[in-house]
Amino acid sequence: MKEESVVVVGGGITGLTAALELRHLGKRVLVIERGPFVGGHAAVLPCKATDRCLKCNDCLVEEVLRELKEDSPLRFETYAKVVDIRKNGGPYIVTIETGPCSVDWERCTDCGACLKACVDSGHKAIERAPSINIHPFYGVRTEMCTCLREGRAPSCIEACPEGAIKILDKTDSFDVEAKGIILASGFRPYEPERPNRYGYGHLPNVITTQQADKMLREEGKVVRPSDRNIPKKVAFVQCVGSRDRRLGREYCSRVCCGYSLRMALHMVHIWPDMDITVFYMDVQNFGKDFERYYKEAMRKLRMIRGLPGDFYGTQNGEVLVSYFSEQQGRTISESFELVLLTVGLSPDQEARALGERLGLQVNEDGFFIAEEHAAKEGVIVAGTARGPMDVAECICDAKRAALEMKRYLDGIYE
């Protein structure tokens, strides 16, 4: 059985930062990430600078990823998840399930032969990492693999010159001993249930801001999914999946206002003729330099206080949005070429059972409570597993978690 000082559950920006801090302090660390890439949601965020920095903190994420790529002091297990944690007087016994796919960190050279082979075969099972600073840069989505469904040897395995890709017909598991656990399981972006009043999943030109982020990151532009054209009239709709009693989600996700305003300002900077409307409940004053770019947003964007009631598709692919106009004193309908839903941050339900095994409680919103008694047992909760945070907060909280873990490992809590 392998032995580690700390197992970090979650390879997002919080988990990576905490792991790096601990490694620099001389502790052995194993990071468990369920997806093919480390970096988490933060790695998908594009830079939202205009003619100046808007403090979106994307560069902070890249600094962490760059350090890992250039001189990785950590041990990773991607395509993996913790299925059990137990303790009986000694160290924690952590059972980790891996597979069925793996890409060898040391063998992979990021040559892209796997992607070419997959595309040439007419498949879409190989994907690129969201950042060039992530290694391996290519990952496999086995659920998308046509070769596996057809019972053939995957073309990516045959094409890889280094033999870095392994795909098994079943998962595997192993145990490690750990003196401490950092739970950095992160969050899940809210996804509207279908059917929903927004038309999401039905109207092609209603998407989430996460989808727009991916477009900006990969293509440098935001387009209408229906025709791939850059829209000239765009609406942002705030508080989707937050502050909604009907959904049982009355909490504020905190980061969404600043997030959307930065994105909107970035878009009008790139496309000055773009007309952007932001429908909001109220604006949360959150984040560094907020007042400065909020005033800029009030000048460059149309801000409408009040959330729309209904969304309809039109024959030309536009979205007809119905909302109450305070100025006109009546409900009006207005067409937009693209509607962006700013979705809230949700607790990660998959991590709930794991937290229960560690004796952790959740608050009324479903996020973990970082309790002192858990820290004294070597269990530290960090980042958005505790509640909505932006990137800078996650990094600060990760460093706090690493310091607390060091204190535990050094016997200060005992």
C-alpha positions as a LaTeX table, in Angstrom:
\begin{tabular}{lrrr}
\hline
Residue & $x$ (\AA) & $y$ (\AA) & $z$ (\AA) \\
\hline
Met1 & 0.00 & 0.00 & 0.00 \\
Lys2 & 1.33 & 3.42 & $-0.96$ \\
Glu3 & 1.75 & 6.08 & 1.70 \\
Glu4 & 1.20 & 9.82 & 1.29 \\
Ser5 & 1.25 & 12.72 & 3.74 \\
Val6 & $-1.90$ & 14.21 & 2.22 \\
Val7 & $-4.52$ & 13.21 & $-0.34$ \\
Val8 & $-6.12$ & 16.19 & $-2.06$ \\
Val9 & $-9.56$ & 15.42 & $-3.47$ \\
Gly10 & $-10.08$ & 17.69 & $-6.48$ \\
Gly11 & $-7.64$ & 18.93 & $-9.10$ \\
Gly12 & $-9.11$ & 22.40 & $-9.60$ \\
Ile13 & $-7.34$ & 25.64 & $-8.79$ \\
Thr14 & $-8.00$ & 25.18 & $-5.06$ \\
Gly15 & $-6.69$ & 21.62 & $-4.90$ \\
Leu16 & $-3.64$ & 22.39 & $-7.02$ \\
Thr17 & $-2.71$ & 25.47 & $-5.01$ \\
Ala18 & $-3.07$ & 23.63 & $-1.69$ \\
Ala19 & $-1.04$ & 20.70 & $-3.03$ \\
Leu20 & 1.74 & 22.93 & $-4.31$ \\
Glu21 & 1.94 & 24.78 & $-1.00$ \\
Leu22 & 2.21 & 21.52 & 0.92 \\
Arg23 & 4.78 & 20.11 & $-1.49$ \\
His24 & 6.93 & 23.21 & $-1.09$ \\
Leu25 & 6.72 & 22.57 & 2.66 \\
Gly26 & 8.17 & 19.12 & 2.13 \\
Lys27 & 4.99 & 17.05 & 2.36 \\
Arg28 & 4.12 & 14.16 & 0.03 \\
Val29 & 0.90 & 14.90 & $-1.83$ \\
Leu30 & $-1.40$ & 12.92 & $-4.11$ \\
Val31 & $-4.02$ & 14.84 & $-6.11$ \\
Ile32 & $-7.15$ & 13.00 & $-7.23$ \\
Glu33 & $-9.01$ & 14.43 & $-10.23$ \\
Arg34 & $-12.05$ & 12.70 & $-11.73$ \\
Gly35 & $-11.70$ & 14.29 & $-15.16$ \\
Pro36 & $-8.97$ & 13.97 & $-17.79$ \\
Phe37 & $-7.44$ & 17.37 & $-16.96$ \\
Val38 & $-6.40$ & 19.27 & $-13.87$ \\
Gly39 & $-7.34$ & 22.93 & $-13.54$ \\
Gly40 & $-11.08$ & 22.58 & $-13.01$ \\
His41 & $-13.59$ & 25.25 & $-14.00$ \\
Ala42 & $-11.03$ & 28.03 & $-13.53$ \\
Ala43 & $-8.84$ & 26.69 & $-16.34$ \\
Val44 & $-11.64$ & 27.34 & $-18.84$ \\
Leu45 & $-11.94$ & 31.02 & $-17.95$ \\
Pro46 & $-10.65$ & 33.35 & $-20.69$ \\
Cys47 & $-8.87$ & 36.62 & $-20.04$ \\
Lys48 & $-11.49$ & 39.38 & $-19.96$ \\
Ala49 & $-9.17$ & 42.38 & $-20.24$ \\
Thr50 & $-10.23$ & 45.36 & $-22.34$ \\
Asp51 & $-7.71$ & 48.15 & $-22.78$ \\
Arg52 & $-6.78$ & 47.41 & $-19.18$ \\
Cys53 & $-6.87$ & 44.52 & $-16.74$ \\
Leu54 & $-10.30$ & 43.87 & $-15.20$ \\
Lys55 & $-8.92$ & 41.61 & $-12.45$ \\
Cys56 & $-10.62$ & 38.47 & $-13.76$ \\
Asn57 & $-7.71$ & 36.45 & $-12.25$ \\
Asp58 & $-7.29$ & 34.13 & $-15.23$ \\
Cys59 & $-3.56$ & 34.89 & $-15.15$ \\
Leu60 & $-3.37$ & 33.55 & $-11.58$ \\
Val61 & $-4.71$ & 30.23 & $-12.81$ \\
Glu62 & $-2.14$ & 30.10 & $-15.62$ \\
Glu63 & 0.69 & 30.75 & $-13.16$ \\
Val64 & $-0.27$ & 27.68 & $-11.14$ \\
Leu65 & $-0.68$ & 25.50 & $-14.23$ \\
Arg66 & 2.61 & 26.72 & $-15.67$ \\
Glu67 & 4.47 & 25.79 & $-12.48$ \\
Leu68 & 3.00 & 22.30 & $-12.59$ \\
Lys69 & 3.89 & 21.79 & $-16.24$ \\
Glu70 & 7.45 & 23.11 & $-16.06$ \\
Asp71 & 8.47 & 21.51 & $-12.80$ \\
Ser72 & 5.76 & 19.28 & $-11.41$ \\
Pro73 & 6.55 & 18.24 & $-7.84$ \\
Leu74 & 3.20 & 16.50 & $-7.41$ \\
Arg75 & 1.76 & 13.09 & $-8.05$ \\
Phe76 & $-1.56$ & 13.03 & $-9.92$ \\
Glu77 & $-4.26$ & 10.50 & $-10.58$ \\
Thr78 & $-6.62$ & 11.73 & $-13.30$ \\
Tyr79 & $-9.67$ & 9.78 & $-14.48$ \\
Ala80 & $-9.95$ & 8.84 & $-10.81$ \\
Lys81 & $-12.27$ & 9.28 & $-7.87$ \\
Val82 & $-12.25$ & 8.51 & $-4.16$ \\
Val83 & $-14.85$ & 5.84 & $-3.45$ \\
Asp84 & $-14.13$ & 5.23 & 0.22 \\
Ile85 & $-12.24$ & 6.71 & 3.16 \\
Arg86 & $-11.91$ & 4.95 & 6.48 \\
Lys87 & $-9.89$ & 5.37 & 9.63 \\
Asn88 & $-9.42$ & 3.16 & 12.64 \\
Gly89 & $-7.03$ & 4.87 & 14.97 \\
Gly90 & $-4.22$ & 5.21 & 12.45 \\
Pro91 & $-3.90$ & 6.95 & 9.09 \\
Tyr92 & $-6.77$ & 7.31 & 6.66 \\
Ile93 & $-7.17$ & 4.45 & 4.19 \\
Val94 & $-8.29$ & 6.01 & 0.92 \\
Thr95 & $-9.72$ & 3.77 & $-1.80$ \\
Ile96 & $-9.26$ & 5.28 & $-5.25$ \\
Glu97 & $-11.03$ & 4.01 & $-8.36$ \\
Thr98 & $-9.32$ & 4.70 & $-11.68$ \\
Gly99 & $-10.05$ & 4.19 & $-15.33$ \\
Pro100 & $-11.00$ & 2.77 & $-17.53$ \\
Cys101 & $-8.78$ & 5.27 & $-19.36$ \\
Ser102 & $-5.41$ & 6.74 & $-18.46$ \\
Val103 & $-2.80$ & 8.92 & $-20.17$ \\
Asp104 & 0.72 & 8.46 & $-18.84$ \\
Trp105 & 2.06 & 11.83 & $-17.65$ \\
Glu106 & 5.71 & 10.89 & $-18.24$ \\
Arg107 & 5.28 & 9.20 & $-21.61$ \\
Cys108 & 2.91 & 11.68 & $-23.25$ \\
Thr109 & 4.71 & 14.31 & $-25.38$ \\
Asp110 & 1.57 & 16.29 & $-26.36$ \\
Cys111 & 2.22 & 15.49 & $-30.02$ \\
Gly112 & $-1.47$ & 15.32 & $-30.95$ \\
Ala113 & $-1.28$ & 12.03 & $-32.88$ \\
Cys114 & $-4.20$ & 10.70 & $-30.85$ \\
Leu115 & $-6.44$ & 13.62 & $-31.83$ \\
Lys116 & $-5.57$ & 13.32 & $-35.51$ \\
Ala117 & $-6.28$ & 9.59 & $-35.51$ \\
Cys118 & $-9.60$ & 10.11 & $-33.74$ \\
Val119 & $-10.69$ & 12.88 & $-36.12$ \\
Asp120 & $-9.56$ & 10.91 & $-39.18$ \\
Ser121 & $-11.71$ & 8.05 & $-37.93$ \\
Gly122 & $-14.70$ & 10.38 & $-37.76$ \\
His123 & $-14.85$ & 10.35 & $-33.97$ \\
Lys124 & $-14.81$ & 13.01 & $-31.25$ \\
Ala125 & $-13.48$ & 11.16 & $-28.22$ \\
Ile126 & $-10.18$ & 13.07 & $-27.92$ \\
Glu127 & $-10.28$ & 16.60 & $-26.56$ \\
Arg128 & $-7.75$ & 19.31 & $-25.93$ \\
Ala129 & $-7.10$ & 20.71 & $-22.49$ \\
Pro130 & $-8.45$ & 24.23 & $-21.94$ \\
Ser131 & $-4.92$ & 25.61 & $-21.35$ \\
Ile132 & $-1.61$ & 25.04 & $-23.10$ \\
Asn133 & $-0.10$ & 24.89 & $-19.64$ \\
Ile134 & $-1.93$ & 21.65 & $-18.84$ \\
His135 & $-0.07$ & 18.41 & $-19.41$ \\
Pro136 & $-1.05$ & 15.99 & $-20.83$ \\
Phe137 & $-2.70$ & 18.35 & $-23.28$ \\
Tyr138 & $-4.96$ & 15.66 & $-24.75$ \\
Gly139 & $-7.57$ & 13.62 & $-22.93$ \\
Val140 & $-9.93$ & 10.79 & $-23.76$ \\
Arg141 & $-13.67$ & 10.79 & $-23.19$ \\
Thr142 & $-14.40$ & 7.08 & $-23.24$ \\
Glu143 & $-18.16$ & 7.68 & $-23.26$ \\
Met144 & $-17.68$ & 9.33 & $-26.68$ \\
Cys145 & $-15.49$ & 6.58 & $-28.11$ \\
Thr146 & $-17.12$ & 4.93 & $-31.10$ \\
Cys147 & $-14.31$ & 2.38 & $-31.33$ \\
Leu148 & $-15.19$ & 1.00 & $-27.91$ \\
Arg149 & $-18.89$ & 0.86 & $-28.72$ \\
Glu150 & $-18.12$ & $-1.05$ & $-31.91$ \\
Gly151 & $-15.73$ & $-3.43$ & $-30.18$ \\
Arg152 & $-12.65$ & $-2.24$ & $-32.08$ \\
Ala153 & $-9.23$ & $-1.22$ & $-30.80$ \\
Pro154 & $-9.28$ & 2.56 & $-30.25$ \\
Ser155 & $-7.43$ & 4.39 & $-33.01$ \\
Cys156 & $-5.77$ & 6.72 & $-30.49$ \\
Ile157 & $-3.93$ & 3.82 & $-28.84$ \\
Glu158 & $-2.61$ & 2.57 & $-32.16$ \\
Ala159 & $-1.54$ & 6.09 & $-33.21$ \\
Cys160 & 0.30 & 7.08 & $-30.01$ \\
Pro161 & 4.05 & 6.70 & $-30.71$ \\
Glu162 & 4.91 & 6.63 & $-27.00$ \\
Gly163 & 2.27 & 4.13 & $-25.87$ \\
Ala164 & 0.98 & 6.68 & $-23.40$ \\
Ile165 & $-2.73$ & 5.85 & $-23.69$ \\
Lys166 & $-4.34$ & 2.90 & $-21.97$ \\
Ile167 & $-8.02$ & 2.01 & $-22.16$ \\
Leu168 & $-9.26$ & $-0.99$ & $-20.20$ \\
Asp169 & $-12.60$ & $-2.74$ & $-20.30$ \\
Lys170 & $-13.15$ & $-2.10$ & $-16.59$ \\
Thr171 & $-12.16$ & 0.21 & $-13.78$ \\
Asp172 & $-9.42$ & $-0.56$ & $-11.27$ \\
Ser173 & $-8.90$ & 0.46 & $-7.66$ \\
Phe174 & $-6.13$ & 0.74 & $-5.12$ \\
Asp175 & $-5.64$ & 1.95 & $-1.55$ \\
Val176 & $-3.31$ & 4.59 & $-0.18$ \\
Glu177 & $-2.56$ & 5.60 & 3.38 \\
Ala178 & $-2.82$ & 9.32 & 4.14 \\
Lys179 & $-2.26$ & 11.27 & 7.32 \\
Gly180 & $-4.54$ & 14.07 & 6.15 \\
Ile181 & $-7.29$ & 14.85 & 3.62 \\
Ile182 & $-7.96$ & 18.15 & 1.86 \\
Leu183 & $-11.44$ & 18.15 & 0.35 \\
Ala184 & $-11.34$ & 20.57 & $-2.59$ \\
Ser185 & $-14.18$ & 19.01 & $-4.56$ \\
Gly186 & $-15.33$ & 22.33 & $-6.00$ \\
Phe187 & $-18.76$ & 23.16 & $-7.39$ \\
Arg188 & $-21.08$ & 22.32 & $-10.24$ \\
Pro189 & $-22.43$ & 25.05 & $-12.55$ \\
Tyr190 & $-26.20$ & 25.11 & $-12.32$ \\
Glu191 & $-27.89$ & 23.69 & $-15.40$ \\
Pro192 & $-31.58$ & 24.54 & $-15.89$ \\
Glu193 & $-33.81$ & 21.51 & $-15.84$ \\
Arg194 & $-35.58$ & 20.76 & $-19.08$ \\
Pro195 & $-38.07$ & 22.03 & $-20.01$ \\
Asn196 & $-37.43$ & 25.48 & $-18.53$ \\
Arg197 & $-38.79$ & 28.94 & $-19.11$ \\
Tyr198 & $-35.52$ & 30.18 & $-20.61$ \\
Gly199 & $-35.73$ & 27.84 & $-23.59$ \\
Tyr200 & $-32.30$ & 26.48 & $-22.68$ \\
Gly201 & $-31.76$ & 23.17 & $-24.43$ \\
His202 & $-34.58$ & 23.99 & $-26.85$ \\
Leu203 & $-33.74$ & 27.40 & $-28.30$ \\
Pro204 & $-30.29$ & 27.13 & $-29.91$ \\
Asn205 & $-29.38$ & 30.75 & $-29.24$ \\
Val206 & $-29.91$ & 30.52 & $-25.50$ \\
Ile207 & $-26.65$ & 29.39 & $-23.89$ \\
Thr208 & $-24.87$ & 29.70 & $-20.57$ \\
Thr209 & $-21.99$ & 32.02 & $-19.81$ \\
Gln210 & $-19.84$ & 28.90 & $-19.31$ \\
Gln211 & $-20.47$ & 27.99 & $-22.94$ \\
Ala212 & $-19.58$ & 31.53 & $-23.98$ \\
Asp213 & $-16.38$ & 31.26 & $-21.91$ \\
Lys214 & $-15.40$ & 28.15 & $-23.83$ \\
Met215 & $-15.97$ & 29.94 & $-27.14$ \\
Leu216 & $-13.85$ & 32.89 & $-26.06$ \\
Arg217 & $-11.11$ & 30.60 & $-24.78$ \\
Glu218 & $-10.96$ & 28.35 & $-27.85$ \\
Glu219 & $-11.98$ & 30.68 & $-30.69$ \\
Gly220 & $-11.51$ & 34.21 & $-29.37$ \\
Lys221 & $-15.13$ & 35.07 & $-30.14$ \\
Val222 & $-18.71$ & 34.45 & $-29.07$ \\
Val223 & $-21.04$ & 33.25 & $-31.83$ \\
Arg224 & $-24.66$ & 32.22 & $-32.23$ \\
Pro225 & $-24.80$ & 28.41 & $-32.21$ \\
Ser226 & $-27.51$ & 28.45 & $-34.89$ \\
Asp227 & $-25.43$ & 30.06 & $-37.65$ \\
Arg228 & $-21.96$ & 30.70 & $-36.14$ \\
Asn229 & $-22.37$ & 34.45 & $-36.70$ \\
Ile230 & $-21.23$ & 37.05 & $-34.17$ \\
Pro231 & $-24.41$ & 38.57 & $-32.68$ \\
Lys232 & $-25.00$ & 42.29 & $-32.64$ \\
Lys233 & $-27.66$ & 42.28 & $-29.95$ \\
Val234 & $-27.04$ & 40.24 & $-26.79$ \\
Ala235 & $-28.82$ & 39.81 & $-23.48$ \\
Phe236 & $-27.30$ & 38.62 & $-20.21$ \\
Val237 & $-29.78$ & 37.17 & $-17.70$ \\
Gln238 & $-28.50$ & 37.12 & $-14.11$ \\
Cys239 & $-29.37$ & 34.88 & $-11.16$ \\
Val240 & $-30.21$ & 31.75 & $-13.14$ \\
Gly241 & $-30.26$ & 29.05 & $-10.49$ \\
Ser242 & $-29.55$ & 31.48 & $-7.65$ \\
Arg243 & $-31.86$ & 33.43 & $-5.35$ \\
Asp244 & $-34.79$ & 31.42 & $-6.61$ \\
Arg245 & $-37.19$ & 30.13 & $-3.95$ \\
Arg246 & $-39.07$ & 27.99 & $-6.46$ \\
Leu247 & $-35.92$ & 25.96 & $-7.03$ \\
Gly248 & $-35.02$ & 25.82 & $-3.36$ \\
Arg249 & $-31.89$ & 27.81 & $-4.16$ \\
Glu250 & $-32.28$ & 31.06 & $-2.26$ \\
Tyr251 & $-28.58$ & 31.79 & $-1.76$ \\
Cys252 & $-26.60$ & 34.29 & $-3.84$ \\
Ser253 & $-23.68$ & 32.84 & $-5.82$ \\
Arg254 & $-21.83$ & 36.13 & $-5.19$ \\
Val255 & $-19.36$ & 36.00 & $-8.07$ \\
Cys256 & $-21.87$ & 36.15 & $-10.95$ \\
Cys257 & $-22.37$ & 39.93 & $-11.16$ \\
Gly258 & $-18.71$ & 40.79 & $-11.51$ \\
Tyr259 & $-18.20$ & 37.79 & $-13.77$ \\
Ser260 & $-20.90$ & 38.84 & $-16.24$ \\
Leu261 & $-20.04$ & 42.53 & $-16.24$ \\
Arg262 & $-16.41$ & 41.73 & $-17.03$ \\
Met263 & $-17.46$ & 39.45 & $-19.86$ \\
Ala264 & $-19.89$ & 42.01 & $-21.27$ \\
Leu265 & $-17.27$ & 44.78 & $-21.15$ \\
His266 & $-14.76$ & 42.49 & $-22.84$ \\
Met267 & $-17.25$ & 41.74 & $-25.61$ \\
Val268 & $-18.13$ & 45.37 & $-26.33$ \\
His269 & $-14.42$ & 46.17 & $-26.33$ \\
Ile270 & $-13.80$ & 43.58 & $-29.05$ \\
Trp271 & $-17.01$ & 44.41 & $-30.95$ \\
Pro272 & $-17.84$ & 48.09 & $-30.29$ \\
Asp273 & $-21.06$ & 47.88 & $-32.31$ \\
Met274 & $-22.45$ & 45.12 & $-30.13$ \\
Asp275 & $-25.54$ & 46.14 & $-28.13$ \\
Ile276 & $-25.58$ & 44.37 & $-24.75$ \\
Thr277 & $-28.42$ & 44.38 & $-22.22$ \\
Val278 & $-28.00$ & 43.00 & $-18.71$ \\
Phe279 & $-31.13$ & 41.91 & $-16.83$ \\
Tyr280 & $-30.40$ & 41.78 & $-13.12$ \\
Met281 & $-32.07$ & 41.59 & $-9.72$ \\
Asp282 & $-29.47$ & 43.78 & $-8.02$ \\
Val283 & $-25.72$ & 44.13 & $-8.44$ \\
Gln284 & $-23.49$ & 42.56 & $-5.81$ \\
Asn285 & $-20.46$ & 44.69 & $-5.06$ \\
Phe286 & $-17.90$ & 41.93 & $-5.05$ \\
Gly287 & $-14.33$ & 41.61 & $-6.24$ \\
Lys288 & $-11.27$ & 43.77 & $-6.64$ \\
Asp289 & $-11.66$ & 47.02 & $-8.58$ \\
Phe290 & $-15.43$ & 46.42 & $-8.79$ \\
Glu291 & $-16.55$ & 50.04 & $-8.50$ \\
Arg292 & $-14.35$ & 51.12 & $-11.37$ \\
Tyr293 & $-15.59$ & 48.63 & $-13.94$ \\
Tyr294 & $-19.17$ & 48.85 & $-12.62$ \\
Lys295 & $-19.24$ & 52.54 & $-13.52$ \\
Glu296 & $-17.84$ & 51.65 & $-16.93$ \\
Ala297 & $-20.56$ & 49.03 & $-17.34$ \\
Met298 & $-23.25$ & 51.59 & $-16.55$ \\
Arg299 & $-21.92$ & 53.74 & $-19.41$ \\
Lys300 & $-21.40$ & 51.04 & $-22.02$ \\
Leu301 & $-24.15$ & 48.51 & $-21.25$ \\
Arg302 & $-27.92$ & 48.79 & $-20.94$ \\
Met303 & $-28.74$ & 47.73 & $-17.39$ \\
Ile304 & $-32.35$ & 46.71 & $-16.74$ \\
Arg305 & $-33.34$ & 45.94 & $-13.17$ \\
Gly306 & $-35.76$ & 43.06 & $-13.31$ \\
Leu307 & $-35.55$ & 39.50 & $-14.57$ \\
Pro308 & $-37.42$ & 38.44 & $-17.72$ \\
Gly309 & $-40.48$ & 36.25 & $-17.44$ \\
Asp310 & $-40.70$ & 34.39 & $-20.73$ \\
Phe311 & $-38.47$ & 33.44 & $-23.66$ \\
Tyr312 & $-39.72$ & 32.48 & $-27.10$ \\
Gly313 & $-38.04$ & 31.54 & $-30.34$ \\
Thr314 & $-38.71$ & 33.44 & $-33.57$ \\
Gln315 & $-38.65$ & 32.25 & $-37.15$ \\
Asn316 & $-35.33$ & 33.98 & $-37.85$ \\
Gly317 & $-33.64$ & 32.30 & $-34.87$ \\
Glu318 & $-33.80$ & 35.24 & $-32.49$ \\
Val319 & $-35.04$ & 35.01 & $-28.90$ \\
Leu320 & $-38.07$ & 37.06 & $-27.89$ \\
Val321 & $-37.67$ & 38.11 & $-24.26$ \\
Ser322 & $-40.63$ & 39.33 & $-22.21$ \\
Tyr323 & $-39.91$ & 41.65 & $-19.27$ \\
Phe324 & $-41.47$ & 44.47 & $-17.27$ \\
Ser325 & $-40.19$ & 47.93 & $-18.14$ \\
Glu326 & $-40.18$ & 50.30 & $-15.17$ \\
Gln327 & $-39.73$ & 53.26 & $-17.52$ \\
Gln328 & $-42.75$ & 52.38 & $-19.63$ \\
Gly329 & $-44.74$ & 50.88 & $-16.77$ \\
Arg330 & $-45.75$ & 47.80 & $-18.73$ \\
Thr331 & $-44.55$ & 44.41 & $-19.93$ \\
Ile332 & $-42.82$ & 44.50 & $-23.28$ \\
Ser333 & $-41.19$ & 41.93 & $-25.55$ \\
Glu334 & $-37.84$ & 42.46 & $-27.22$ \\
Ser335 & $-35.80$ & 40.31 & $-29.60$ \\
Phe336 & $-32.17$ & 39.39 & $-29.03$ \\
Glu337 & $-29.83$ & 37.50 & $-31.33$ \\
Leu338 & $-28.18$ & 35.71 & $-28.42$ \\
Val339 & $-29.14$ & 35.21 & $-24.77$ \\
Leu340 & $-26.49$ & 34.32 & $-22.17$ \\
Leu341 & $-27.69$ & 32.78 & $-18.92$ \\
Thr342 & $-25.45$ & 33.57 & $-15.96$ \\
Val343 & $-25.79$ & 30.38 & $-13.96$ \\
Gly344 & $-25.06$ & 30.03 & $-10.28$ \\
Leu345 & $-22.64$ & 27.81 & $-8.39$ \\
Ser346 & $-24.09$ & 24.56 & $-7.02$ \\
Pro347 & $-22.75$ & 22.17 & $-4.37$ \\
Asp348 & $-21.07$ & 19.08 & $-5.78$ \\
Gln349 & $-23.50$ & 16.32 & $-4.90$ \\
Glu350 & $-21.01$ & 13.55 & $-5.73$ \\
Ala351 & $-18.80$ & 14.80 & $-2.91$ \\
Arg352 & $-21.66$ & 14.76 & $-0.39$ \\
Ala353 & $-21.32$ & 11.06 & 0.46 \\
Leu354 & $-17.56$ & 11.42 & 0.78 \\
Gly355 & $-18.01$ & 14.31 & 3.19 \\
Glu356 & $-20.39$ & 12.24 & 5.29 \\
Arg357 & $-17.74$ & 9.52 & 5.63 \\
Leu358 & $-15.38$ & 12.18 & 6.95 \\
Gly359 & $-17.93$ & 13.45 & 9.45 \\
Leu360 & $-18.54$ & 16.73 & 7.67 \\
Gln361 & $-21.80$ & 18.65 & 7.83 \\
Val362 & $-23.35$ & 20.86 & 5.15 \\
Asn363 & $-25.04$ & 24.22 & 5.57 \\
Glu364 & $-28.59$ & 25.06 & 4.48 \\
Asp365 & $-27.36$ & 25.67 & 0.92 \\
Gly366 & $-25.64$ & 22.29 & 0.65 \\
Phe367 & $-22.00$ & 23.41 & 0.91 \\
Phe368 & $-19.60$ & 21.85 & 3.41 \\
Ile369 & $-19.00$ & 23.48 & 6.76 \\
Ala370 & $-15.30$ & 23.77 & 7.62 \\
Glu371 & $-15.39$ & 22.71 & 11.26 \\
Glu372 & $-12.50$ & 22.91 & 13.71 \\
His373 & $-13.03$ & 19.39 & 15.03 \\
Ala374 & $-12.57$ & 18.02 & 11.50 \\
Ala375 & $-9.32$ & 19.97 & 11.11 \\
Lys376 & $-8.09$ & 18.42 & 14.33 \\
Glu377 & $-8.68$ & 15.02 & 12.72 \\
Gly378 & $-6.72$ & 16.01 & 9.62 \\
Val379 & $-9.69$ & 16.83 & 7.37 \\
Ile380 & $-9.62$ & 20.31 & 5.80 \\
Val381 & $-12.30$ & 21.70 & 3.46 \\
Ala382 & $-11.17$ & 24.33 & 0.95 \\
Gly383 & $-12.42$ & 26.52 & $-1.88$ \\
Thr384 & $-15.88$ & 26.38 & $-3.41$ \\
Ala385 & $-16.64$ & 23.13 & $-1.59$ \\
Arg386 & $-17.32$ & 25.59 & 1.28 \\
Gly387 & $-19.41$ & 28.00 & $-0.80$ \\
Pro388 & $-19.23$ & 30.37 & $-3.79$ \\
Met389 & $-15.81$ & 32.01 & $-4.23$ \\
Asp390 & $-13.94$ & 33.66 & $-7.07$ \\
Val391 & $-10.52$ & 32.52 & $-8.26$ \\
Ala392 & $-8.53$ & 34.83 & $-5.99$ \\
Glu393 & $-10.53$ & 33.71 & $-2.96$ \\
Cys394 & $-10.02$ & 30.06 & $-3.88$ \\
Ile395 & $-6.27$ & 30.55 & $-4.07$ \\
Cys396 & $-6.18$ & 32.34 & $-0.71$ \\
Asp397 & $-8.39$ & 29.69 & 0.89 \\
Ala398 & $-6.20$ & 26.92 & $-0.53$ \\
Lys399 & $-3.15$ & 28.47 & 1.13 \\
Arg400 & $-5.08$ & 28.70 & 4.38 \\
Ala401 & $-5.98$ & 25.01 & 4.07 \\
Ala402 & $-2.36$ & 24.06 & 3.39 \\
Leu403 & $-1.20$ & 25.95 & 6.47 \\
Glu404 & $-3.84$ & 24.27 & 8.63 \\
Met405 & $-2.82$ & 20.88 & 7.25 \\
Lys406 & 0.85 & 21.59 & 8.02 \\
Arg407 & $-0.10$ & 22.44 & 11.59 \\
Tyr408 & $-1.94$ & 19.15 & 11.88 \\
Leu409 & 0.89 & 17.12 & 10.34 \\
Asp410 & 3.42 & 18.82 & 12.61 \\
Gly411 & 1.31 & 17.94 & 15.66 \\
Ile412 & 0.29 & 21.48 & 16.60 \\
Tyr413 & $-3.41$ & 20.50 & 16.77 \\
Glu414 & $-2.73$ & 17.56 & 19.04 \\
\hline
\end{tabular}
